[in-house]
Amino acid sequence: RVQAADVTSLSKTFAERYGSYSNESNFANLKDVLPLMTDAFAERTRSFIETAVAPDTYQGVSTRVISVEVVSRDETQGKSTVRVSTQREKAVDSPQNISVRYEDLLITFERVGEEWFVAAAVWQ
């Protein structure tokens, strides 16, 4: 039970940081969660950061977690999948021009030693 709580807690932290963005922050949201990722996912994320170009006009997304569901968990394989339901507020051109949408983030975890790390994250 303690390990499931760890994956659930990690999912909340990861989803809110990973999913919140501003074109003025130079991908700080992604840099913040690099330590929570497996080496392979962190490397792919770093490559994205190095090549991505932020839009010139203002864009910002604020993500809040609504619920977390552990979809699967295999202690023997050291793998877990978690669905995080979120509310995302997106502002375009101005912080006052906001639209709201609800999206799920499917997070795949891999255990490295005694710790869980995010191996993939896909918006659905």
Sequence and secondary structure as in RCSB ss.txt:
>XXXX:A:sequence
RVQAADVTSLSKTFAERYGSYSNESNFANLKDVLPLMTDAFAERTRSFIETAVAPDTYQGVSTRVISVEVVSRDE
TQGKSTVRVSTQREKAVDSPQNISVRYEDLLITFERVGEEWFVAAAVWQ
>XXXX:A:secstr
 HHHHHHHHHHHHHHHHHH EETTTTTHHHHHHGGGB HHHHHHHHHHHHH    SS EEEEEEEEEEEEEEEET
TTTEEEEEEEEEEEEEESSTT EEEEEEEEEEEEEEETTEEEEEEEEE 
